[in-house]
């Protein structure tokens, strides 16, 4: 199990409201993201109950943009809406999105990369690059892109990362704010490298913030690791070094 459902909402008010994804259950992981036009607003301290903030970024290019993401492990079946507290400054244009993952690790927390920020003016197609993570086999990955566009209505849609192949789940524009999320279920083990998607513009330019979130795989049953090695000995000294990546917080038992 992995991606369950996602929702998206836009508005011009002091608070964001976005629907809870459909079918969520206890132990699901929900990632909540938001972007708001104007650097005078803040998500910190204004998340719905139970959410823990990863980061908030004040994007200083363009006319200013705040973007942030947070997560929650559900203890039951959330319903209705996720409602933020006051963003503080006027009635800015905002976009909020929620994405739920099922069958994830029940104690290990999701891990988000530090934000990648591009404050320069980028013309179409705008490459949006999130820093990579080191994945455990079976982890889910979430790519989050939040551009600040130079004019209303110029964003013509995102293209999800293709190396590896992500699936776009939400794509929204509201005034000068835009936001997209894309997922990869059951990632391969190892370093992902930078993850790049694009935004098409009909005119103007954009700067952006991006994150990549790793949602740890659940660990069930026995884990078998097979390793083939070539060992060389000099005189009576034999040296062998190996590195093995284990899922989640598994403490392995090794028999030689």
N, C-alpha and C positions, 0 to 999 in steps of 0.2 A: 504494500500500500504506500501511497505517497500523496501527490497533489489531490486535494479533495474538491475545493471550489474557491472562487474568489469573487469579490464585489468591488464596485467603483462608484464614486459619487463626486459631484462638483457643487460649488456654492459661492456666494459672496456674503459672508457673515463673519461674526467673531468666533464661531465655533464650527468645527467639522463634524459631520454625521455621516456614517457609512454603514450599510446593512451587514449584519453578521453573515458569513458564508453559509450556504445551505448544507444541512446534514451534519454539522459539527457535533463531536462527542467528547466525552472525557478523555484526556491524554492527547487530544489533537494539539498541534502547535499552530497558533495564529500569528502571522506577521502583519503588522499594521504600519502603513507608510502614509506620509502626508507631505505636501508641498504647498507653499503659500507665497503669493507675490508680496514682496516688501520685506526688508530686513528688520523692521521694528516688531515683528511678531515672534512668538516663541511656542514651541511644542513642549519644552521641558516643564514638567509639573502639570501638564494639561492632558495627559493620556487617560483614556478610560480605565476604570478600576482593573487592577490585576496585570497591567502591562508594564514591562521593564524596558526602558529606553536603551537602544544600542548607542546611537549618536544623534546629534543635531548639527547641521551644517548651515552656516550663514554664507551663502554664495555671493561674493562681493562684485562679480561682474554684472554688466547690464544695469537694471534698475534695482537690483537686490532681490534675493530669494531665500526663503528658509525651507529646508528639507530635513526630515527626520524619519527614523524608523524605530519600532519597538516590537516586543514579542510577549506572548502569553501561552502558558501551558494550561489548557482548560481542565477544570475540575468537574465539569458537568456540561450539559448541552446549552451553550449560550444561545440566545435568541434575540430577535428584535434588531436594535442598532447599537453600534459603538459610537458614543457621543463624547467628544473632547470638551475640555474646559475652554475658557476664553483665550483666544490667541492674542488679545490685548489691544491691537491697533486697528481701529476703524472696522471696515467691512471688506477685507481683502478677498481677491479671487483665490480659491483653494481647490485642490484635488486630493482626495483620500481614497486609499485602496486597502483591502484586507484579503489575505490569502491563507487558506487553511491546509494543513498537511496531516494525514492520518498515518497510524502505524509507525510513529517515530519513537526514538529512545525516550523512556519515561522518566529519566533523571538527568541526562546530559542536556545542557542548554544549547540552543543554536549559537553559532559564531558568525559575527559580521566582520567583514574587512573594514578598515578605516576608509573614510570617504575619499574618492578620487574627485578632485575639483578641477574644472577647466574654466577659467575666468575670461579667456579671450573670446573674441567674436568669431564664431565658426559658421561658414556658409554650407549649404546643402551639398551632399549628404553629410550630416554631422555625425562623426564617429564618437560613441559614448563608451568609455572604457572603464570597467570595474577591475580593481585589483583581484588577483587570484587567491585561492585558498588551497590547503592540502586536504583532499577529500579521503574519507574512508569508503571502501567499496560499499555501495548501497545508499550513501548519503543522498539527500535531495539538495539542489542548489536553486537559489532565487536571485535573479538579476533585477536590480532596481535602477531606473534611470529617471532623473528629474531635471529636465532642461528649463532654463529661463529664456523664453523667446522674445524677440525684439518688437513684436507687434501682435495684436489680437488676430487669431484665425489663420496664422501662417504655418502652423504645424500640420503636416500632411500624413502623419502616421509613422510609427516605429517599425523597424525590422529587427526581430529578435536575434541574439547571437547565434552563429551557425557553426562555430568551431570551439567546443562541441555544439550540437544542435539543441537549442532551447525552444520551448513552445511559448509564444506570447499569450498571456492570460488577460491582461487589461491594457488599454491604450486610451488616454483621455487628455483633452485640452480644455482649459478654462481661462480665457483671457491671455495673460502672459505666462501662465503656469501650464506645464505639461508633465505627465507622469505615465510610466509604463512599467509593468512587471512581467517577467518571463521565467519559466521553471524548467529544470532538468531533473527528471526522476532517475534514481539509482545511478549516480555518477560512478565512474571508474575510480579506483584508488590512485592517489598520487596528486602532485601539484597540478592545478588546472591551468596555470598561466593566466594572463590578463584575459578578461571576457569582454568582447566588443560587440555592440549592436549599433544601429544607426537610426537617425531621425531625418525624415525628408521635410524640407521647408519649401513653401511656394515663393517666398521672398524673405529678405532680411537675414538675420543671423541668430545664433543661440550660444549661450554658455551652459554648463551643466554640472551636476553632481551625480555620482553613481556609487552603488554598494553591491557587494555579493555576499549572500548569507548562506551558510552551510547548516542544514538541518540534520542532525545525526540519525543514522539508521538504528532501528531497534535490533537488539541482539537476542536471538532465540536459538536454542539447541546447541549442538557442538560445533566447534570451528576447527577445520582441518587445514593445516598449512603444509604444503609440500615444497621442499627446497632442494635444488640440485647444486652441489658445490664441487669445485676442484681444489684440493688441499695439497700443498707442497710442504715437505719437511726438510729441514737442514739439520744434520746430526741428529740429536735426540729432541729437538725443539719443534713443536708443531703449533702453529697459530691459525686460528679461524675466527673471523669477525663477520657477523651477519646482522642485518637490520630487518625487522618484521613489523609491519603496520597492522595493528589490531583494531577492530571496530569498537566504537563507543569507549566505555571505560573498562573494557575487559582486562582482567588480570590473568595472563596466560599461565598454564601449567605446561612446562616443557620437559619432555622425557628424551634423554640421549641414549 
